[in-house]
Amino acid sequence: MITRQSINVRSRPSAGQTPIVAQLPSATVMRVLGVEVGPNDGLLWYRIEADVAGAFIRNGYVRSDTVAEVTPCPSF
């Protein structure tokens, strides 16, 4: 997956009062580890990991409508 714009990474699959753990710049490549439906918003969320300028983000959540699938998958 790749970000369409600069996006927030959350600690849980919800945008409400859920803490932001990181921000990903536009065109950041990430690996999807799982998919969940947000319990409060009913939206589809991806559990991801990404490397941003040497800072490794693991087990964060991004909304599915903020990213795009890329094929072939770029190197992570």
Secondary structure as UniProt FT lines:
FT   STRAND          2..3
FT   STRAND          7..10
FT   STRAND          20..24
FT   TURN            26..27
FT   STRAND          29..37
FT   TURN            39..41
FT   STRAND          44..52
FT   TURN            53..54
FT   STRAND          55..63
FT   HELIX           64..66
FT   STRAND          67..68
//
